Amino acid sequence: MKRAVLLTSPEMDALELLGRRIKLARLRRNLSQGELAERVGVTRKTFIALETGKETVNIGALVKVLTVLGYTDRLPEMLASDPLGEEMEAIHGRRRATRLEN
């Protein structure tokens, strides 16, 4: 059974900002929602959900939209720099993550 992901207000804000930036990228390319949805292989309704920052859109659809818009090469850059993680590793060392029980 799938569990719903509960997002905090800052996380929701980040999704909405991402949606607005995707919309701007689409508009700059003179594409309608329907045209981009068709290129991605999703319904217009799904694409609208992505542009409005709904958490229900799957990550595959998001990656496909970013690919169609020409952003795939920038995706690896997202985690290329990890100052917080590097600081934690320096302090605590690297340990194997523990499993959570369901």
C-alpha positions as a printed Julia matrix, in Angstrom:
102×3 Matrix{Float64}:
  0.0    0.0     0.0
  1.35   3.42   -0.93
  1.77   6.02    1.75
  1.01   9.64    1.08
  4.01  11.93    1.37
  3.35  14.73    3.81
  5.13  17.9     2.78
  5.97  20.86    4.96
  5.06  24.39    3.95
  8.62  25.17    2.72
  8.6   21.97    0.67
  5.26  22.92   -0.88
  6.64  26.39   -1.62
  9.62  24.78   -3.37
  7.29  22.65   -5.51
  5.23  25.69   -6.46
  8.39  27.6    -7.4
  9.57  24.68   -9.53
  6.16  24.62  -11.24
  6.33  28.36  -11.96
  9.82  27.96  -13.42
  8.68  25.08  -15.63
  5.77  27.23  -16.82
  8.12  30.1   -17.63
 10.44  27.76  -19.55
  7.43  26.42  -21.5
  6.19  29.92  -22.33
  9.65  31.01  -23.45
  9.58  28.13  -25.92
  6.11  29.16  -27.15
  4.59  25.82  -26.22
  1.05  25.31  -24.97
  0.36  23.06  -22.0
 -1.24  20.58  -24.37
  1.75  20.55  -26.72
  4.25  19.95  -23.95
  2.02  17.35  -22.29
  1.82  15.49  -25.6
  5.6   15.56  -26.05
  6.06  14.27  -22.52
  3.4   11.59  -22.89
  1.12  12.73  -20.07
 -2.33  14.24  -20.0
 -2.78  18.0   -19.96
 -4.32  17.59  -16.5
 -1.12  15.94  -15.23
  0.98  18.67  -16.78
 -1.17  21.38  -15.17
 -0.67  19.64  -11.8
  3.08  19.82  -12.33
  3.01  23.51  -13.26
  0.92  24.34  -10.21
  3.24  22.46   -7.86
  1.03  19.53   -6.94
  2.88  16.79   -5.09
  0.92  14.08   -6.89
  2.98  14.22  -10.11
  5.44  11.34  -10.32
  9.14  11.93  -10.6
  9.3   10.23  -13.99
  6.94  12.82  -15.47
  9.0   15.6   -13.93
 12.24  14.26  -15.39
 10.6   13.83  -18.8
  9.35  17.45  -18.74
 12.83  18.66  -17.8
 14.27  16.57  -20.64
 11.85  17.96  -23.23
 12.68  21.49  -22.03
 16.41  20.74  -22.37
 17.42  20.58  -18.71
 18.57  16.97  -18.39
 22.24  17.92  -18.41
 21.66  20.17  -15.38
 20.03  17.5   -13.19
 23.32  15.97  -11.92
 24.42  19.46  -10.78
 21.64  19.5    -8.19
 23.6   17.38   -5.72
 27.11  17.95   -7.05
 27.84  20.24   -4.12
 26.72  18.98   -0.71
 28.33  21.17    1.97
 26.0   20.02    4.76
 26.56  16.34    3.97
 30.31  16.87    3.68
 30.38  18.63    7.05
 28.39  15.84    8.69
 30.7   13.23    7.16
 33.76  15.08    8.48
 32.29  15.17   12.0
 30.67  11.74   12.22
 32.33   9.75    9.44
 30.37   7.75    6.92
 28.11   5.06    8.35
 25.67   2.67    6.81
 22.1    3.91    7.08
 19.78   1.9     9.3
 16.52   0.46    8.09
 13.24   1.76    9.37
 10.68  -0.81   10.38
  7.23  -0.5     8.77
